[in-house]
Amino acid sequence: MSLVRHVVPALAAGLFWVVPLGAQDSTGAVTGKVVDGTTQQPVANVEVAIAGTPHRELTHADGSFLVNGIPPGAYHLRATRIGYGSQVQDVTVTAGGTTTVQLTMLPAAAILEPVVVTGYGTQRREAITGSVSTISAAAANVGVVTNVDQMIQGRAAGVDIIQNNGEPGAGAQILIRGGSSISNTNDPLYVIDGVPISNVATEPPSYGVGGTPPLPRNPLNLLNPSDIASITILKDASATAIYGSRAANGVILIETKKGVAAGGPTIEYDSYVAAASPAKRLDVVNAPDYRQFVQGQVDVWRQDSIAGKPDSLRGGLKPSALSALGAENTDWERAVTRTAVTHNHDLSFSGGTEDTRYRASLNYMKDQGVALSSSLERIQGRLTATHRALDNRLRLGVNVTTSRVNNRYLTFENTGGFEGGVFQNVAIFDPTQPITVTDATGTHFYEPGGTSVRNPVALADQITDVGQTTRTLGNATAELDLVPGLTGQVTVGLDHSSGDRQLYYPNANPVGEALGGGLARQYGLDNATRTIQTLLTFRRQLGEVHSLDVVGGYEYNKFTSNLFMAQGIGYFTDAFSFNNLGAAVTRTDSSAAAQSRLVSFLSRVNYGFKDRYFITGALRYDGSSKFAAGHKWAAFPGLSGSWHISQEEFMRSGPFSDLRLRAGWGLQGNPGIAPYSSLLLLAGGTGGTYPWGDQPHTGVTPTQNTNPDLKWEQTAQYNVALDFGLWNNRLAGSVEYYVKNTSDLLLSVAVPQPAVVDTVLENVGKLRNHGVEFSLDAVAVSRPGLSWRTGVVFAAERNKVIDLGTHTFLRAGAVRTGFPTHRPRPSSGHVLRAGLRRLGRSGQAAVPMLLRFGGMRQRADHVTFRQRLHRSRQRQPGLHGRPAQRRHLAQLRLEFPDPGGGGTRRLQQHRPGLLHQGERAPGQEFPPVRPAVDRPNRSPRARHLLVAVDRGRIVRAPAECHAGVHVGPAHLDPLGPKCSRLCVGRQPRAADRLFGPGS
């Protein structure tokens, strides 16, 4: 305590010593104007900065600027703006004087923007040694844009964005230079105004009707694209190393608009109205064609009847199928879709003085959705303010964003098809039937009866699934110039979201009736992230040839999550909807909570020599509470350098106006697993109930195995790049090559029995990504009254699992096949488990296991973390649960003897689909496998066939498996498993040993 009593006063005295009052400091100012060198028009929003100091300003609408509070001396005045080449001019500031300058800027390709927001600060483009892409928000916010992910799509090489579905505000899978994990998250880290946010779902999950629930909407829907000023993407490890363990999948930095003092308060209003309709419709039969088909099948049945065949051997359909047809001609796809209207309104206020500036904005957006019962509504407000004091040595800032997002969801198939989905029934429902019928009970939706085929319009109209999220992002920042060139900064941030979900499946709909007489559910989910960030930044120009930029700091993050669910089943009336759970016959509830912490020490040093040679080193030391004791902390370094070749004397007369070579290496981590993953978890409920005497007593059961060695996934990345610019950067581009090696993959592996559960999360295996990226930007036309900029980006990447450790096979998901995609009748379905398998001799590198059914090839490693298999990128908004997928029909042909002596019969063909384990809600099981629906004369043995698979062909299974089955030829990929078995017609069992020994 005595030490504290002496140190605290000393620090306070030192603070007052390094912060002299404004009256004791005599400073000068720099003023002037910036114009376009081509059009001679003033250029607004140009950043004019005094190099090596924190003094910087933006030009006003007339191109003018004023930078004051500058100590006397000689400086480099640097002017930068997106789309223009930077300009540097020497100025001399005198005490109490004002220096006037005139700056002229020339258009340049966007790829060479001179000032870039990087981790924990900004850097000049020429000083950046890592792989960084910048996106102008003004150029990207064109058309109907709901969130920041849509602004990025197609504008940065190596950034792959796949929208989950066509819903309004749908979530997206974002991969920066491919996925670096198989079972862990592959989402990038988002940093808004310098504060990292937790990009997790803000609304609770829905209820899966025979399948997995609909995917969550995009958590970044809270941000209004009109409030975004710039977007920067850090791609390689040397650029992202400053963010350490959270940056294995890249970093997306978002800077929002700030207030500008431009001659008084300003008010801006922006609005648009748009319409959307399905771009392409399903090619299904209409009612007349369907009647003709049914009539033909009835004729086949009658011919077999005349020939004297018994009922079990007759083909076609019975005559009763004709009498079951209706008299309508209903296009079910048009009945469940509409022309959707989207309208957006932005209102902003900005103004202030040279020292105090503010900007406030309001946004309202309503996206109706092309499909019935799907929509998104956003109401958002934002306030940002800055204040400068002590002659600009103290800078204060605050940013607060609050939004309310109302979502309405449609019950659709999320796994390629399941009983109950709207669009599955669109494809198979009888087109001769009406949407509604009127009888003695009134007007109601037509339903054929049963649970497998349902009226799709009734599904959309009667089932209620709505969600609401209220989210607040806020941060406050204080910067203080301690001594010339040394700045201290403290930032406090809060990200809090409160999400609700209400569902009701009514008795009036067959789905609700089948669930037990109506089902209602209420969900509540609260997420909160608290951040404290302290930084020390030292920037100094050492003479004419040396520049130094040093950042060091500490960061603390605390994450909390609380989930509550209440459910009721069995209602005598639909009038209550989800508002009276107490009226249900059966009521259940559940809750969950999680908490984790991330503590970090970080540093970065950038050294430049003659503005030609730059070296950057970064080191971050992270500790996460998610991992096992003794493995919570890890260091993540990064090192990179660049050579500005065009500044050399031998390049002065060359064609390149800019040419630089970059190389870097870095190590990153991935902590995106659930909290408590290394610990033994216990759960109560029915599984923990045991009898004692005459009464049942509640206990707990273990649900997770411990792993005292659980640690980080680690990704090492190498990057080599060449940036170039021609004709004063009118044409500019970049070529990059990278290699990413991920080790200690976090995967669930089988454990020997007896054990608490069948699997445990371990660090197993290695993954490698490598690829090439190419970007090209050009200013095609630049003259008074007309400018045209264009660009292209290209990327190719390859992912490969190269090691599975001591395991020969790891389950990585499931492949669902056999779902109906067209009329007139559905086919059977079954599930095949997919995984990764080690091939070859002991010690040989493992390769991804391939499953191939005739023309269908599926790469298992892409199933898990890319979640796309030969799918087209074309998408019908609101029409499909996922983007439109085109796959080859499975051509697996199996023949078996006809017990009736009529030769052989063939199994029908199946269309493959996907089922991802990661898309399940907590406690949600895989959909039950339906029994095969075959013709009456089909042998029951067809449902229980095991077929052995060779590298190049399908061979006959052992006699005890095939029971006389004759197998036709097929072709397999040469990388396929050496010996595997596929179970057709039912879900595989562990005893089947489907993938050879050890499975």
Buried (B, 14 or more C-beta within 10 A) or exposed (E): EEEEEEEEEEEEEEEEEBBEEEEEEEBBBBBBBBBBBBBEEBBBBBBBBBBBBBBBBBBBEEBBBBBBBBBBBEBBBBBBBBBBBBBEBEBEBBEEEBBEBEBBBBBBBBBBBBBBBBBBBBBBBBBBBBBBBBBBBBBBBEEBBBBBBBBBBEBBBBBBBBBBBBBBBBBBBBBBBBBBBBBBBBBBBBBBBBBBBBBBBBBBBBBBBBBBBBBBBBBBBBBBBBBBBBBBBBBBBBBBBBBBBBBBBBBBBBBBBBBBBBEEEBEEEEEEEEEBEBEEBBEBBEBEEBBEBBEEBBEEBBEBBEEEBEEEBBEBBBEEBEEBBBEBBBBBBEBBBBEBEBBBBBBBBBBBEEBBBBBBBBBBBBBBBBBBBBBBBBBBBBBBBBBBEBBBBBBBBBBBBBBBBBBBBBBBBBBBBBBBBBBBBBBBBBBBBBBEBEEEEEEBBBBBEEEBBBBBBBBBBBBBBBBBBBBBBBBBBBBBBBEBBBBBBBBBBBBBBBBBBBBBBBBBBBBBBBBBBBBBBBBBBBBBBBBEBBBBBBBBBEEEEEBBBBBBBEBEBBBBBBBBBBBBBBBEEBEBBBEEBEBBEEBEEBEEEBEBBBBBBBBBBBBBEEBBBBBBBBBBBBBBBBBBEEBBBBEBBBBBBBBBBBBEEEBEEEEBBBBBBBBBBBBBBBBBBEBBBBBEBEBEEEEBEEEEEEEEEEEEBBEBBBBEEBBBBBBBBBBBBBBBBBBBBBBBBBBBEBBBBBBBBBBBBBBEEEEBBEBBBBBBBBBBBBBBBBBBBBBEEBEEEEBEBEBEBEBEBEBBBBBBBEBBBBBBBBBBBBBBBEBBEBBBBBBBBBBBBBBEEEEEBBBBBBBBBBEBBBBBBBBBBBBBBEBEEEBBBBBBBBBBBEBBBBBBBBBBBBEEEEEEBEBBBBBBBBBBBEBBBEEBEBBEBBEBBBEEBBBEBBBBBBBBBBBEEBEEBEEEBBBEBEBEEBEBBEBBBEBBBBBBBBBBEEEBBBBBEEB
